[in-house]
Amino acid sequence: MTDPLRTLLDLPEQEKVERGLQHTPREIWHQPETWTKTYQRCRERCGELQDLLRRAGIGRGNTSSPTVYLVGAGTSDYTGRALAGLLGRRWSCEVWAIPSTTLLTEFEQFHRPGKEYLWISFSRSGESPEGVALLEQALDQHREIRHLVITCNAQGAMAQLCLRHADRAAALVLDDEVNDRGLAMTSSFTNMVLAGQCLGHLDDFERFGDVVAEMGDLGRRFLIVAAETASTITMLGCTRTCFVGAGALRAVADESGLKVMELSAGKVTTLAETPLGLRHGPLSSVDGQTLFVAFLSSELRRRGYELDLLREIDRKRLGRVRAVVTAGEVQDVASLVDYCLSLGCAADFPDLYRPVLDVMFGQLIGLFASMRSGLKPDQPSPGGTITRVVAPIKLYA
C-alpha cells in the first residue's frame, strides 16, 4: 500500500513551501508521537494539577462539586465536546461544553451567583479574541470562578492572564511543537483533547499511560490506512461531505466537517450530525455528490442505531461514496459501505478515548480535498476570509 502522506512529507522543501505543504501534512503525521510528550508534560505537573482540581472542588461528589464548563471557540469548542462525557464520568459532577462565543454574549444565562464553577478553557494560540475577553471579564468581575487554561502558546494573552491571577487561574501550556503553524488546527486539537483526558485520570495516571501508549501505536498504523483512503476518495471530487458520530464521536464528526470546510475554503460543503439526528431532515442532503463518513461506536446500543442508519442509506442508495471508522472487526458493516477503516484495537475500546484517533481520518480528507481544490493547505483561504488567529472584535458592555 502506498502512503500518500509520506509522499508529501518527502517532497523537496522548496516545493512544500510553494504548494503550501510545509506544515499541515507534518502536523497531521506527527500526532501519535506528540501524544506521549503531552502525557509526560501532564505527568510532570500531576501533583500541581491535582491540587488545583481539589481546591476547585473536584472530588466532593455529585451534591457539592462545582459545575465545570469546557470553554473554547471552533475547534477548541469541539475539544470540550470530545471531553465532556469522560470528565463528567470521572469526576461525578456536571460538565458542560459551552462555546466562548456563546458565553461572551449570554453570560447571565450560564452563571448563577453563589454557585461554584471551574472553567477549563482551550485555545491553541491563547489569543482568540472571545476567549481573552471572556477570561478577562470573569477574572475581573467573578472571583468565585476558578480557571484552568490549556493552550499551546506560553506567550499568549490567556496564559499571561493566568500568571497575573495565579490565586484563581493556572495555565497548562503544551509543547510548542503542537502549536500548529498551518491555518487549520490538527495536532493542537488532539493534544488538547489528550491533555483533558489526562486531567480526568490524575488519580490513576500510570494506568492511563498504558492507554496513551496503545493509542500512539494504533495511531501510527491508522495514519497509513487513513491517508490512502482519504487520498483515494477525494479523487472522486465530491462536493459535499456528511460526518456522523454519537457521544464523544459526535465531536469528531463536528471537527472533521470543520477541517474539510476550512481546508477546502468552503468549496466542499459539510454537515455533521448524530446518526439519529441525520434522519430528521438532514438526510435529504446526502445526494449523489456526497462523501458519507460514519464514526461507529464501540458501545453496542449506539452501534445498533448506527447500523440501522447505514442499512437505510444503503437501501436508498444515498451518497456517492460511504466510509466508516470502527474500533475492531468490520464484518457487521463491510457489506453496507465502500470503505471500512479499523483502528485495529479491541472492539470495546471506549469511545471516550477515540477522538484523537478517529479525527485523523477527517483531517486527512480535509488535506487532500484542499489539494484537489487547487488550494494550499497551509493557507487555504487566499482572500483572507479566515486566518490562523481570528481577527479582533469590538466588545460591547
Phi, psi and omega per residue, in radians:
M1 nan 2.261 3.080
T2 -1.305 2.726 3.133
D3 -2.090 1.649 -3.084
P4 -1.122 -0.444 3.088
L5 -1.231 -0.733 3.088
R6 -1.071 -0.637 3.106
T7 -1.050 -0.740 3.118
L8 -1.161 -0.690 -3.133
L9 -1.153 -0.481 -3.091
D10 -1.580 0.027 3.107
L11 -1.108 2.647 3.028
P12 -1.002 2.534 -3.033
E13 -1.010 -0.714 -3.120
Q14 -1.121 -0.664 3.104
E15 -1.155 -0.677 3.083
K16 -1.029 -0.773 -3.132
V17 -1.098 -0.812 -3.087
E18 -1.127 -0.594 -3.078
R19 -1.683 0.075 3.141
G20 1.166 0.678 -3.099
L21 -2.111 0.360 -3.074
Q22 -1.287 -0.596 -2.998
H23 -1.986 -0.909 -2.943
T24 -1.020 -0.832 3.113
P25 -1.047 -0.741 -3.135
R26 -1.142 -0.687 -3.101
E27 -1.188 -0.552 3.020
I28 -1.246 -0.799 -3.023
W29 -1.147 -0.659 -3.004
H30 -1.458 0.061 -3.036
Q31 -0.993 -0.876 -3.107
P32 -1.002 -0.578 3.116
E33 -1.247 -0.627 -3.077
T34 -1.289 -0.422 3.141
W35 -1.075 -0.677 3.111
T36 -1.090 -0.692 3.136
K37 -1.170 -0.679 3.099
T38 -1.142 -0.718 3.075
Y39 -1.025 -0.786 -3.126
Q40 -1.134 -0.659 3.114
R41 -1.119 -0.727 3.092
C42 -1.171 -0.613 3.118
R43 -1.099 -0.710 3.134
E44 -1.082 -0.490 -3.102
R45 -1.918 0.307 -3.035
C46 -0.970 -0.873 -3.116
G47 -1.071 -0.754 3.127
E48 -1.100 -0.737 -3.133
L49 -1.199 -0.671 3.081
Q50 -1.070 -0.728 3.131
D51 -1.136 -0.715 3.123
L52 -1.066 -0.807 -3.124
L53 -1.165 -0.675 3.130
R54 -1.100 -0.767 3.126
R55 -1.167 -0.487 3.095
A56 -1.355 -0.228 3.107
G57 1.835 0.019 3.114
I58 -1.190 2.292 3.138
G59 1.889 -0.095 3.136
R60 -1.340 -0.340 -3.081
G61 1.839 3.062 -3.005
N62 -0.995 -0.689 -2.944
T63 -1.371 -0.481 -3.047
S64 -2.197 0.081 3.110
S65 -1.265 2.710 3.072
P66 -1.254 2.861 2.942
T67 -1.492 2.308 -3.099
V68 -1.833 2.219 3.018
Y69 -1.899 2.300 3.041
L70 -1.777 2.016 -2.847
V71 -2.066 2.330 3.070
G72 -3.140 3.023 3.136
A73 -2.177 2.451 3.116
G74 1.104 -2.226 3.131
T75 -0.994 -0.642 3.136
S76 -1.163 -0.529 3.027
D77 -1.196 -0.725 3.121
Y78 -1.155 -0.477 3.007
T79 -1.009 -0.856 3.111
G80 -1.084 -0.708 3.135
R81 -1.119 -0.580 3.121
A82 -1.229 -0.322 -3.030
L83 -1.876 -0.331 -2.977
A84 -0.996 -0.773 -3.119
G85 -1.130 -0.764 -3.135
L86 -1.119 -0.852 -3.085
L87 -1.190 -0.657 3.085
G88 -1.072 -0.696 3.129
R89 -1.237 -0.760 -3.081
R90 -1.244 -0.581 -3.053
W91 -1.751 -0.111 3.141
S92 0.918 0.853 3.091
C93 -2.600 3.035 3.114
E94 -1.312 2.188 3.094
V95 -2.270 2.138 -3.093
W96 -2.229 2.360 3.008
A97 -1.573 2.047 -3.112
I98 -2.246 2.154 -3.118
P99 -1.058 2.456 3.049
S100 -1.073 -0.524 3.113
T101 -1.148 -0.460 3.074
T102 -1.498 -0.775 -3.134
L103 -1.057 -0.612 -3.102
L104 -1.137 -0.646 -3.090
T105 -1.686 -0.346 -3.065
E106 -2.189 0.619 -3.003
F107 -0.949 -0.791 -3.053
E108 -1.083 -0.500 -3.135
Q109 -1.191 -0.480 -3.036
F110 -1.923 0.064 -3.103
H111 -2.243 2.172 3.105
R112 -2.010 2.146 3.132
P113 -0.958 2.443 3.114
G114 1.544 -0.182 3.133
K115 -1.661 2.543 -3.137
E116 -1.525 2.433 3.133
Y117 -2.357 2.540 2.899
L118 -2.107 2.123 3.060
W119 -1.783 2.213 2.989
I120 -1.942 1.931 -3.063
S121 -1.782 2.429 3.134
F122 -2.020 2.335 3.110
S123 -2.827 2.086 3.105
R124 -0.967 -0.976 -3.036
S125 -1.529 -0.384 -2.997
G126 1.197 0.273 -3.094
E127 -2.102 0.077 3.128
S128 -0.965 2.185 -3.040
P129 -1.044 -0.676 3.117
E130 -1.189 -0.746 -3.126
G131 -1.113 -0.748 -3.141
V132 -1.143 -0.833 -3.112
A133 -1.079 -0.721 -3.115
L134 -1.171 -0.751 3.134
L135 -1.127 -0.751 3.099
E136 -1.041 -0.793 -3.127
Q137 -1.083 -0.805 -3.114
A138 -1.142 -0.722 -3.139
L139 -1.163 -0.644 -3.105
D140 -1.339 -0.641 -2.934
Q141 -1.963 -0.246 -3.036
H142 -2.393 1.416 -3.039
R143 -1.204 -0.276 -3.118
E144 -1.343 -0.258 -3.137
I145 -1.479 2.264 3.020
R146 -1.743 2.647 -2.987
H147 -2.326 2.482 2.902
L148 -2.286 2.182 3.116
V149 -1.857 2.213 3.035
I150 -1.882 2.036 -3.008
T151 -2.501 2.933 3.121
C152 -1.930 0.180 -3.029
N153 -2.379 1.828 -3.122
A154 -1.130 -0.446 -3.113
Q155 -1.597 -0.026 -3.126
G156 -1.156 2.740 -3.085
A157 -1.049 -0.606 -3.091
M158 -1.233 -0.708 3.083
A159 -1.134 -0.661 3.140
Q160 -1.202 -0.636 3.067
L161 -1.069 -0.680 3.118
C162 -1.100 -0.677 3.115
L163 -1.086 -0.632 -3.108
R164 -1.396 -0.234 -3.137
H165 -2.262 0.883 -3.010
A166 -1.113 -0.291 3.115
D167 -1.269 -0.413 -3.077
R168 -2.238 -0.081 -3.043
A169 -2.500 2.563 3.085
A170 -2.499 2.705 3.112
A171 -2.079 2.339 2.962
L172 -1.817 1.811 -3.066
V173 -1.685 2.126 3.135
L174 -1.445 2.966 -3.089
D175 -1.048 2.469 -3.134
D176 -1.046 -0.361 3.125
E177 -1.047 -0.490 -3.125
V178 -1.775 0.224 2.980
N179 -1.484 1.373 -2.955
D180 -0.851 2.350 3.104
R181 -1.543 -0.423 3.055
G182 -1.202 2.868 -3.125
L183 -1.125 -0.800 -3.038
A184 -1.480 2.312 3.106
M185 -1.278 2.215 3.082
T186 -2.243 -1.310 -3.120
S187 -1.200 -0.459 3.067
S188 -1.141 -0.664 3.109
F189 -1.103 -0.956 -3.050
T190 -1.152 -0.562 3.137
N191 -1.329 -0.572 3.033
M192 -1.195 -0.654 3.040
V193 -1.071 -0.803 -3.127
L194 -1.101 -0.683 3.086
A195 -1.068 -0.696 3.083
G196 -1.139 -0.675 3.066
Q197 -1.092 -0.690 3.083
C198 -1.044 -0.725 3.111
L199 -0.993 -0.665 -3.133
G200 -1.277 -0.181 -3.063
H201 -2.165 0.453 -3.141
L202 -1.107 -0.422 -3.109
D203 -1.487 -0.190 3.035
D204 -2.488 0.959 -2.937
F205 -1.142 -0.634 -3.132
E206 -1.146 -0.742 3.121
R207 -1.101 -0.723 3.125
F208 -1.144 -0.478 3.059
G209 -1.028 -0.603 3.071
D210 -1.141 -0.653 3.101
V211 -1.144 -0.759 3.133
V212 -1.084 -0.739 3.113
A213 -1.084 -0.724 3.105
E214 -1.111 -0.752 3.140
M215 -1.107 -0.637 3.094
G216 -1.086 -0.792 3.119
D217 -1.108 -0.776 3.122
L218 -1.089 -0.745 -3.092
G219 -1.104 -0.723 3.133
R220 -1.074 -0.706 3.123
R221 -1.294 -0.699 -3.093
F222 -1.139 -0.610 -3.124
L223 -0.974 -0.696 -3.105
I224 -1.122 -0.859 -3.135
V225 -1.147 -0.757 -3.106
A226 -1.127 -0.695 3.140
A227 -1.160 -0.763 3.119
E228 -1.058 -0.781 -3.124
T229 -1.182 -0.782 -3.131
A230 -1.090 -0.728 3.117
S231 -1.088 -0.727 -3.100
T232 -1.191 -0.844 -3.029
I233 -1.282 -0.484 3.108
T234 -1.280 -0.286 3.046
M235 -1.132 -0.350 3.138
L236 -1.252 -0.291 3.085
G237 1.279 0.543 3.110
C238 -1.039 2.397 -3.131
T239 -1.675 -0.041 3.097
R240 -2.377 2.627 2.969
T241 -2.296 2.547 3.064
C242 -2.303 2.123 3.129
F243 -1.992 2.349 3.087
V244 -2.253 2.572 3.081
G245 -2.953 2.785 -3.132
A246 -2.132 2.670 3.138
G247 1.084 -2.325 3.129
A248 -1.078 -0.467 -3.129
L249 -1.362 -0.235 2.966
R250 -1.158 -0.652 3.080
A251 -1.108 -0.629 3.069
V252 -1.112 -0.736 3.099
A253 -1.081 -0.770 3.118
D254 -1.060 -0.836 -3.096
E255 -1.175 -0.648 3.094
S256 -1.106 -0.763 3.094
G257 -1.070 -0.725 3.122
L258 -1.128 -0.705 -3.137
K259 -1.081 -0.760 -3.138
V260 -1.145 -0.730 -3.140
M261 -1.121 -0.831 -3.131
E262 -1.104 -0.861 -3.007
L263 -1.288 -0.386 3.071
S264 -1.720 0.100 -3.101
A265 0.932 0.632 3.093
G266 1.384 0.031 3.114
K267 -1.200 -0.456 3.000
V268 -1.911 1.997 -3.141
T269 -1.368 2.646 -3.026
T270 -2.324 2.659 3.063
L271 -2.434 2.399 3.042
A272 -2.229 2.361 -3.108
E273 -2.667 3.005 2.937
T274 -1.476 2.795 3.125
P275 -1.014 -0.725 3.118
L276 -1.324 -0.649 -3.133
G277 -1.104 -0.555 -3.117
L278 -1.070 -0.541 -3.063
R279 -1.274 -0.257 -3.092
H280 -1.665 1.094 3.085
G281 1.835 -0.946 -3.082
P282 -1.042 -0.349 3.120
L283 -1.030 -0.420 -3.131
S284 -1.130 -0.312 -3.126
S285 -1.505 -0.160 -3.125
V286 -1.447 1.520 -3.051
D287 -1.864 -2.899 -3.074
G288 -1.250 -0.049 3.091
Q289 -1.973 0.305 -3.018
T290 -1.823 2.316 2.886
L291 -1.570 2.093 -3.113
F292 -1.873 2.209 -3.134
V293 -2.248 2.235 3.092
A294 -2.049 2.275 3.014
F295 -1.672 1.794 -2.975
L296 -1.430 2.344 -3.088
S297 -1.209 2.648 3.000
S298 -1.505 -0.153 -3.106
E299 -1.602 2.169 -2.923
L300 -1.053 -0.680 -3.105
R301 -1.138 -0.822 3.091
R302 -1.074 -0.745 -3.083
R303 -1.077 -0.575 3.090
G304 -1.015 -0.808 3.107
Y305 -1.107 -0.676 -3.110
E306 -1.169 -0.719 3.113
L307 -1.162 -0.642 3.070
D308 -1.064 -0.710 3.098
L309 -1.108 -0.748 3.135
L310 -1.119 -0.648 3.090
R311 -1.128 -0.701 3.118
E312 -1.135 -0.773 3.132
I313 -1.111 -0.700 3.105
D314 -1.145 -0.766 -3.119
R315 -1.104 -0.666 -3.121
K316 -1.545 -0.029 3.127
R317 0.972 0.871 -3.122
L318 -1.625 2.547 3.067
G319 1.553 2.600 3.076
R320 -1.375 -0.715 3.133
V321 -2.611 2.493 -3.059
R322 -2.198 2.374 3.140
A323 -2.424 2.661 3.067
V324 -2.339 2.651 2.948
V325 -2.024 2.269 -3.100
T326 -2.409 2.813 -3.053
A327 -1.271 -0.957 -3.003
G328 -1.979 -2.146 -3.082
E329 -1.233 2.819 -3.015
V330 -2.084 0.165 -3.019
Q331 -1.027 -0.641 -3.050
D332 -1.324 -0.118 -3.047
V333 -2.249 -0.241 -2.989
A334 -0.995 -0.635 -3.079
S335 -1.354 -0.155 -3.038
L336 -1.733 -0.204 -3.033
V337 -2.380 2.983 3.134
D338 -1.535 -0.559 -3.104
Y339 -2.367 2.256 3.059
C340 -2.023 2.064 3.108
L341 -1.909 2.058 3.103
S342 -1.733 2.418 3.046
L343 -1.266 -0.256 3.090
G344 1.369 0.335 3.131
C345 -1.938 -3.101 3.098
A346 -1.067 2.563 -3.084
A347 -1.056 -0.446 -3.117
D348 -1.737 0.311 3.073
F349 -1.007 2.180 -2.936
P350 -1.084 2.379 3.051
D351 -0.965 -0.596 -3.047
L352 -1.073 -0.407 3.126
Y353 -1.706 -0.158 -2.945
R354 -1.407 -0.338 -3.050
P355 -0.895 -0.696 -3.096
V356 -1.146 -0.467 3.134
L357 -1.473 -1.005 -3.025
D358 -1.038 -0.641 -3.023
V359 -1.135 -0.369 -3.126
M360 -1.099 -0.504 3.067
F361 -1.151 -0.777 3.098
G362 -1.104 -0.694 3.104
Q363 -1.069 -0.732 -3.109
L364 -1.235 -0.625 3.035
I365 -1.071 -0.740 3.093
G366 -1.075 -0.762 3.138
L367 -1.045 -0.886 -3.074
F368 -1.304 -0.526 3.042
A369 -1.140 -0.635 3.098
S370 -1.078 -0.805 3.140
M371 -1.140 -0.740 3.127
R372 -1.122 -0.433 3.134
S373 -1.508 0.063 3.114
G374 1.346 0.409 -3.089
L375 -1.864 2.957 3.050
K376 -1.757 1.942 -3.043
P377 -0.961 -0.589 3.130
D378 -1.206 -0.508 3.136
Q379 -2.385 1.225 -3.005
P380 -1.383 -0.014 -3.112
S381 -2.028 1.348 -3.005
P382 -1.033 -0.486 3.134
G383 -1.487 -0.017 3.126
G384 1.348 0.342 3.124
T385 -1.018 -0.750 3.018
I386 -2.177 2.678 -3.111
T387 -2.310 2.937 -3.080
R388 -1.031 -0.731 3.019
V389 -2.014 2.229 -3.072
V390 -1.028 2.466 -3.104
A391 -1.075 2.636 3.096
P392 -0.990 2.658 3.125
I393 -2.130 2.775 2.997
K394 -1.417 2.313 -3.121
L395 -1.721 2.452 -3.122
Y396 -2.059 2.308 -3.099
A397 -1.269 nan nan
